[in-house]
């Protein structure tokens, strides 16, 4: 099991040099570098050169570059303004830079719906598989940027650690021989009033019963989510993934990564029992609900 | 599966409604003017935030201009549609600025007064879309796309795919961007902001002028139509997004991404290049875009280029809204059998020799209209709208 984040925890940096050419790397923020490494590592793991589509979720995009350019504007007193931070500050810089690194000419999309940004990218990828593509790269990244936005205030001053992260995945039309995990469904719902009802509807649509689910990875900023979920599931099945991921807008991508690790091992992170089916329930913003169903097949 | 367009709404520097936009396109009246405040050529929407708040009868007043412009255009498109349990309805908007207009005010205040107001800031794009959804009472799939200047076209494409996949029956799709200092300074810093009025596809073009606006479309499946009884305006028949993978902000000389997007969209629509009656080009008026796009147009249409125009000479470049605004203009072209002019054109680009339509033409049979939208990150999108046969 991954240990819980501590205020003293530090962000881990992989060896970026083996993934990103030096010239490109120098201009990149940590968030961009993390996303690029995850994307390239994903492709390397299955020996794939080019994905058939790329879909990325990010709430804040390249917020560090945005802030840098904003600061330049307010302190600007004539002369020339360097465009570099502006050029790299669009939300689709992450997905765009991945296409440049790979030389990929396929579909390239960026979804930016605060805490549901990743679910939207994942759904986009799932639709590409349904439309007949073989391998789709989906992922999410958000930077840690305390000054620029009020994420903690907006997310109800939770007692969780503000951080950043990137996670990428390959969705394939065929099951992996070594690690056959099925993304059964993904659902994104805005302006939700009844979380319990929406969870039940999704389970029913997929012929799943609440009792069949071995683990529920959930994130919430208020007590009601856990209360509603505990009316459907045993409390022991509920696991708050933000304890290990920390808080950032697209941390449900971390939850998917965590879920696939758990399913690969087949073991519950806390209890001595096997895990074959997982529900991820992202309800960080009370009115936004992201749901994912995963199964080891 | 057929995808029906049953509602449109638009507001730009040339009008606050579909009818006003059509009239300005017809009489060749640009909305780009020199701003007294900034000294730059801008395409500003005539309504102030206060006027929009009053028109919509809003009680909350601290909305971003992005949300406000979006609400008005979305309401025009939505029209008399009603919410029904059996019609799965969604909203997909596109924006690049998000709540930037409000952040800029805070940032300037913080800088000038040495105050730390920065912690109160947010420019989450998604919140502007949620504001529009709340105003229209749409719940469920509420999404925002942000791929710079192709965002609006991508929102339309994404809505189409959600209907095609069976996840939605009806979706309001579009894009919105207000004029913000951030983008004005940004495009100026790139050296591509024209001092005078933009002259798309002209050999002597000097860059773009920014504009603001919003546009929304209602897309429906046949099943949705049978319940709503809405009359289709036309079909969304083809779409594609492809990537140039050449440079973060510049387009390739051979227009690879744009060529792929147009070819794939034609294939999706089961059409040939010769079937296209009108092209609303991306045509920003920058040296790089117009040269790259004309190379792509030559790749796709060869020497049989259909009538085309850049309506950015009317509205300015409205960034994330552009793809949606120009989609509405394509629908107007189909509906009225009209070709809209490109303004300020005099000399063809030497390398490609393409000549846009320069006057308003009626009584032209427009069966299929194609529109391009390209953005930073080499993001290239093409949409095709067709008359319902």
Interface residues (C-beta under 8 A of the other chain):
Chain A: X54 X59 X60 X61 X66 X69 X70 X71 X73 X74 X75 X76 X80 X81 X82 X83 X86 X87 X88 X89 X90 X91 X92 X93 X95 X96 X97 X99 X100 X102 X103 X104 X105 X106 X107 X108 X109 X110 X111 X112 X113 X114 X116 X117 X120 X123 X124 X127 X130 X131 X146 X147 X148 X149 X150 X153 X154 X188 X189 X190 X191 X192
Chain B: X96 X98 X103 X104 X107 X108 X110 X111 X112 X118 X119 X120 X121 X122 X123 X124 X125 X126 X127 X129 X130 X133 X134 X138 X139 X140 X141 X142 X143 X144 X145 X146 X147 X148 X154 X158 X161 X162 X165 X167 X181 X182 X185 X186 X188 X189 X190 X191 X240 X241 X242 X243 X244 X245 X246 X247 X248 X249 X256 X257 X260 X375 X376 X377 X378 X379
